[in-house]
Amino acid sequence: MILGDVEETVTTIEIDEETYEEIYKSTKRNIPMLFVRGDGVVLVAPPLRVG
């Protein structure tokens, strides 16, 4: 499968050892063309409608 104009979002959760608070960090990158092998897992979500 080939996808175009892809945005990848990676979310990591770190736990503060003193307060045990969960800290969420997200990084995003845009990829103009992405090839996905047959054994890959892809989550495709429609764009959010704001208005």
C-alpha positions as CSV (number, residue, x, y, z in Angstrom):
1,M,0.0,0.0,0.0
2,I,1.3,3.5,-0.8
3,L,0.0,6.5,1.1
4,G,0.5,10.1,0.2
5,D,0.7,13.2,2.3
6,V,1.1,11.3,5.6
7,E,1.4,12.7,9.1
8,E,3.0,10.4,11.7
9,T,2.4,11.1,15.4
10,V,4.4,9.3,18.0
11,T,3.3,9.7,21.6
12,T,5.5,8.7,24.5
13,I,4.6,8.6,28.2
14,E,7.2,9.2,30.8
15,I,6.6,8.9,34.5
16,D,8.1,11.4,37.0
17,E,9.8,9.2,39.6
18,E,9.2,11.8,42.4
19,T,5.6,12.7,41.8
20,Y,4.5,9.6,39.7
21,E,3.0,12.1,37.3
22,E,2.5,11.0,33.7
23,I,4.2,13.3,31.1
24,Y,2.9,12.9,27.6
25,K,5.2,14.0,24.7
26,S,4.1,14.0,21.1
27,T,6.3,14.3,18.0
28,K,5.0,14.7,14.5
29,R,6.5,14.4,11.1
30,N,5.0,14.8,7.6
31,I,5.9,12.2,4.9
32,P,5.1,13.0,1.3
33,M,5.0,9.3,0.2
34,L,5.0,6.2,2.4
35,F,5.1,2.6,1.4
36,V,3.6,0.2,3.9
37,R,4.3,-3.5,3.7
38,G,1.5,-6.0,4.0
39,D,2.4,-6.9,7.6
40,G,2.4,-3.3,8.8
41,V,-0.3,-1.9,11.1
42,V,-1.9,1.4,9.9
43,L,-4.4,3.5,11.7
44,V,-6.1,5.9,9.3
45,A,-8.4,8.5,10.9
46,P,-10.5,11.1,9.0
47,P,-9.6,14.7,9.6
48,L,-11.3,16.4,12.5
49,R,-14.2,18.7,11.6
50,V,-14.0,22.0,13.5
51,G,-16.7,24.5,13.2
